[in-house]
């Protein structure tokens, strides 16, 4: 049974929320089916992260925006599955590249089966998502293909690095492509496949991109201050992997000696000093600054919804944007 995390239980009126929870249960069953293979060995790999759980935010958003039109139907449910399976595929690849040891409270796939198997399993899930979306019409298929390209470009640009461009803007651009693009597509597909007004597509695109950026920036903060129980991650994982995060990027603008020393220690963090680095970072003013930036992206997401009609769906989308930054995991 797919249950909404506590912070997402205030997304709308009780009737809308009950319908979405019911629909999520159906989608969850279909996600498990979509990640299951007939070969038992492959099945254990492809279903590894799906069985581990997750917030299912992308399917939730698909279902929610479908109520801007006629509501959930079979195509909407399939789109919700496609969004989660695509997301799962990216996690297999991301964990290899970031050398992450855990994901959703379980060993990362590459830890269990090795890099090659993890990459191939991610590819397999991308193929499964493409198979499903191919039945949803030309527009849905084109949008999915465009986002797939955007996802890969985001990862590529992250790997290459900012070069001569502004590191912070480069980071926002990468997050938009790697995280915002799929959340944006989730918002658009629900409305599209439920026959909602085409005029809603651009506001939902902008909304989803900005929510996605806010979501990742919140993750940056979670990596610094959350417990493994809350987030399913070991604190400081991103720092140890050398992955750029908002607080570390903002810290480079501080000119005092303590901040410079902290920035240097973050750059060369190891298992030996990560506890000290995290403690100093948690107590640094840059965390409050990062929180403000994160909240500002949620605010901009809400602003993008202005053209949508007032009502329970718009209110729920506003609550969704706030909820992604108000979480521990």
N, C-alpha and C positions, 0 to 999 in steps of 0.2 A: 504494500500500500504506500503510495506516495503522499507524504504529509508535508504541508507547508511549514517551513521554519517559523518560529514564533513571530519574528519581525514582519513576516509577510501575511499574517492573519488579519490584518486591518486594511486589506486592499480594496474593499468596496462594501456594499450593503450585503447583508447576510444571504440573500437569495443568489446574488452573483457569486459570492465566495463559495457557497455550497455547490453550485454548478461546476465551478472550476475545480474544486477538490474532487468531485465525482469524475470529471473528465480526466484529471491527472492520474487517477487510478487506472483508467483504461489505457492512457498513454504509457504509463509505467509498464504495464503488461506487454505492450507492443514494443517498448524499448528492449525489454529482456528477450523478446522473440527475435528482434532485429539483430541483436548482438550474439545470437546463438548459432552455432554451426553444427552440421550433421556429424562432422568428425570430432570425437570427444576431446582429442588433444588440442585441436585448434579452438574448440569451444571454450576450454578453460582459459585460453589466452584472450579471445575476443570478448568474453563476458566478464573478464577480470575486474575492470573498473565499473562496469554497469552494475554488477552485483554489490560493489562496495558502497553504492548509494550516491549521494550528491544532492544539491539543492534543487535541481531541475528548473532553474530560473528561465532558461530559454524556452522549454516547452510551456512553462507557465505564461510567459509573455505572448507566445503564439495563441494560446487559448484565450487570454485576456483580450487581445486586440480583435479577435474574431467577433467579439460582442459589439464592435463598432458596426458590424454587418449583421448577418443572420445567425451568428453564433457558431458553435462547434459542429462540424460535420466530419465525414470520413477523411476528406482531403485535409482539413485543418489538423486532425489527429495525426495524419501521416506527416504533415509538415513539422509538427511538434516532435515527432520521433526523429525526423531528419536532422533537426537542429541539435538534439542531444547526441545523436550518433556522430555527427560531424564534430561536435565539441569533444566527445570522448576520443575520437581519432587524433585530434590535435594534442591531447594530453599525453598520449603514448609518445608522440614525437617530441613534445616539449621536455618531457622528463629525461629523455635520452640526451638532448642537447644541453639541458641544465644540470645533468647528473644528479637529479633529485632522487633521494632514497625512498621516499614514501609519497603516496597520493591517496587522499581520502581515507587515511588511517590504515592503509595496507601497503605492503611493499610495492614500489613502482614496478611496472612490467619488465623493464630492462634489468632490474635487480634479480627478478625471478628467472627470466628466460634469456637474458642477454640483449644487447643492442639490436642485432639483426632481426631477431624475432619481434621485438617491440616495434621496430620501424615497419616491418611487414604487416604486423597486426593493425597498426594505425592505417596503413594503406588499404587493408581489407575493409576496415570500417568506413573509410572514405568511399570505397567502391559500393558498399552496401547503401550508404546514404544517397549516392548518385542513382542507384537502381530505384530507390523509393521515390525520389523527387522527379524522376523521369516520367512518372505517371500523373504528375500534378499540373501538366500544361506547360506550354512553351515559355511563358513569362516566368513562372516559378523556377523552371530549369535554368533559364538565362541568369536570373538573379543569383541562384546557387552557384553557378559557374563563375560569375563575377566575384562573388565573395570568396570562393575557394582561391582564386588568383590573389585576391587582396590578403588573405591569410598567409599565403606563402611569401608574398612580397614583404609583409610585416615581419615575418621571421627572418627573411633574408636581410632586410635593412637593420634589424636588431643585431644580427650576426656581424655584418659589415661595420657597424658603428656609425657615429654621427659625422666623422670626418671633419670638415671645416664648418659644418652647420652648428647652430646652437644646440647643445646637448639636451636641454630641457624640451625644446620644441621637437627635436628628433624623437625624444621619448614619447611625447604625446602622440606624434604621428604613428609611431610603432604600435602603441597601445590601441589607437583608433583602428588600425588595420588588423591586429592580432585578436583583440577582444571586442572592440566596438562594432566591427563589421558583422559579426555573427549575431550579436544581440540586436543590432539594427535590422538585420534580415528577419529575425524572429518576430519583431514587431510588425514588419511589413507583410510577411506571409499570412499571419493570422487574419489581418484585415483583407488582404487580397483574395484569399480563398473563401472568405465568407461573404464576398460581394459588397464590401464596404465602398464608400465613395473614393474614387481614385485621387481626389484632392487630399486625402489623408496620408498618402504615401510619402510625400516629402517631409511633412512634420514628423511622421513616425521614423523615417530614416535618420533625421537629425536627433530626435529623441533617443533612439537606440544607440547611436554612436556615442552620445554624451553620457548616457547611462553606463555604457561599456567602459568608458574612460574612468568614470567615477568608481565603478566596481573594481577595476584594477588598482586604482590609487588607494582604495580602501584595503585591498589585499596587501599592498605595500606596508601599510600601517599594521595590519594583522601579523605580518611576518615578523615584525619587530616586537609586538607586545602581547600576542595571544599565546595561550598554552596549546600544547598538542591536542589536548582533549577538546578544546573549542574548535580548532581549525583543521585538525588532521595533519598538521605540518609541525615540524620541529622549528622553533623560533630561530630566526637568523639564517634559514636555508638559502634565501635569495642572496644575502650578503656573502655567505661562504662560497656560493657558486659564481660570484662576481656579476650577478644580474643587476642591471641598473634599477634603482627604485627612487620614488619621488623624494623621500627625506634625504637620501644620500646626494641626489642631484642638487637639491635646494641648499644643502649644507655647504657646498662649494662657494656660495656667495658670502659666507660669513668670514670676516677678516680677523677675528680675535684668535689668539694662539691656541686656546683650548679647542676651538672649532676646527682649526687647521690640523691639529694633532688627531682629533677624532676622525676627520675625513681621511687622513693618512692611514689610521688604524683600520678603518672600514675597508680601504682598498687592499690591505694586506691581511685581512681577517683570517683566522684559522680556528680550528677546534679549541686550541689552547686559550685564545683570548676572546672568543665570541661572546661569552657571558658578560665580560667587562664592557665590551663594545656596546652590546645591547642595553646594558644598564645606563651607560652614559648617554646613549642616543635617546632613550626613553625620557631622560630628564633634561634634554636639550630643547630650547625654544623652537627648533626646527620642526618638532612634532606638531606643535600647535599651528605652525604655518602650513604644514602639510595637510592638516585637518581642514583648514580654511580653503585651501586649493581644492581639496576633494569635495567639500560641500558646494563649492562654486560650480563644479561640473554637474552636480545633481540639480542645482538651481537652474543652470542653463538647459538641462534636459527638460525640466518642468516648463520653462519658457517656450520651448519648441512646441509644446502641446496647445499653445494659445488658439490655433485655428480649429481645433477639434471641438465638437459640440459638448456643452456642459452635460454632466450626468455621472452615473456611477462608474462608467468605464474610464472616463477622463480622471475622475477622482482617484480611482484605483491605480492608474498609471502614475499619477503624481506621488501616491503613497509608495509605489514600487521604487521610484527614483530615490526617495528618502530612505527606504529600507535597505537598499544595496550598500549605503554608507554607514548604516546603523546596525552593524553586525560584528560578531566576534570570530566568525569563521565562514 
